[in-house]
């Protein structure tokens, strides 16, 4: 009798290694970006906000194309190209001596992310059974967040070893970026073979109503989620040193890494609605606390609690969308979902940044926390509605 295959497939293992290495490269570079742009290159701080906003928008538009196209052309070409393009973007950023090249590098990097993200997640969907999607995406997010722990630690070690030379430390990011791209060539993609063999229909039809409803709900909730950079700025405002902020970010990523797989397992066992709602409650409590406290100990506790949020939402959201998508629309569904979330992040960054500048630091944190609580209630109501 044939044994049922494990949910930890070859493709899932390779894609997790790939994401771990790429995230180590990205998160090594990310804390250095403000220093590179404003301190080394000499651009105004406003340029950083403009560049990051344009980069995220570029990623969002690219995700819309790549997910849908991967349903027709196969996943692997987009995954390989996406990680390779992201590596080229990082080289531009590291080599930049003026802000236009820095801008080009960040946009190219995020276009690479847009090219790879939705085909990669559709490939994970292709590789595991439906009842294991939560575990699969949770495991992948665990690897991703391990990279987010390794990257900043490498940056801190590099700054200590190289006497604070930011550009020399940034060069280190090229190594894990290259490793990440190298491993993509070992991916096995059956999509193109299946398309030729079965002549399956294109993904031109509309997405299922239940899927569009889920995307709409999650995007509305995401509009309340102001960028993590503002949380890190809050830590700096209450007296954390630059090194302390980076270490706090590492702690947050470590918590997310440890809880991502259990979060996916619970989503498979119970309901993605309930797990996602629990993540939103953790978000709200953390934001309320960070909005009021000036204690470093309490702030660290709140940041640990905040680590529950991405662990219980990032992979769970992708698995939820995957579970609602049609076989021939896996890439299209992930593209619509992830691109919409990108634009929601951009919107949240705009209102959060404006309020932060004009009304003080507490109000945007309170509003984001209140929005998360409303979102949690909405998901619980939606869960009961679906069970009727």
C-alpha positions, 0 to 999 in steps of 0.5 A: 500500500502506498504511504501518504507523502509528508507535508514537508516536501522537497520544494517546500524545504528548498523554498524555505532555505531560499527565503531564509538566505534572501531574508538574511540578506534583506534584513542585514541591509534594511537597518543600514538603509537610513544610514546609507542614504542620509549619512553616507550618500547625504540625501534628505530623510524625506527621500527615504520615505519616497523611495520606500513607498515607490518600492512597495508600490512597484512590488504590488504591481509586479505581484499582480502580473507574476501570480497570474502569469505563473498559472500559464507559464509555470512558477520556476522562471518567475521564482528564479528571476525574482530572486536574481533581480532582487540580488541585482537591486541590492548591488545597486543599493550598496554601490550607490553614491547618489540617491537616484541609483539608491532609488533604482536599487530599491525599486529593482529589489522590490520588483524582484520580490514582486516577481517571486512572491506569488509564484513561490507561494503558488508553488508551495500550494502546488506542493502540499495537500490542502489540509496541510497548507497552514503547516506548510506556509507556517514552516516557510514563514519560520525559515523566513523569520530565521533569516530576519534574525540572522541578518540584523545580527550579522549587521551588528557583528559587521559594524563592530568588526569593521569599525562602523563602516556601513558600506563595507558591512552592506557588501556582506548582503551579497553573499546570502543573496547569491546563495538564495538565487543558487538554490532556486535552480533546484526547484521542481515545477510541474505546472508547465508539464501539467498545462501541456499535458492536460490543456487546462483552462486559463485563469481568465475567469473571475475569482470565487466570491468567497475568495474575493470576500476574504481578500476584502476583509483582510485588506480592510484590516491591513489598512490599520497596520502602520509600518513596523518602522514607526514602532522602531522609531517609538522605541528610539523616542523612549530612549533606546539606543540604535543598537538597542532598537536593532536588538529589539527588532531581532527579538521580535523576529525571533518570537515570530520565527518560533511561533510561525509553524505552531500558528499554521498548525492551529489554522489547519486544526481549527480555523484560519479566522480564529488564528488570524483574530488571535494575532490581531488581538496580540497586535492591539495589546502591543500597540496600546502598550507601546503607545502609553509606556515609557518603560524599556522593560514594558516596551520589550514585553510589548514587542515580544507580544507583537511578535505573535501578530505576524506569526499568526497572520502572515502564513495563515493569510496565505494558506487561507487564500490558497485554500479558497482558490481554484486549481487553475488560479493559484497564482492569480489568487495569491497575486490579487491577495498579496498585491492588495495587501501591499497597497494597503500597507502603503495606505497605512504608512501614509496615514500613520506617518501623517498622524505621527508627524502632526498629532504626536506618536500616541494617536496613530498607535491607538487608532491602529490598535482599535482597528485591529480589535475591530478586525478581530471581531469581524473575523470571529463574526465571519467564522460563525457566519461560515459555519451556519 
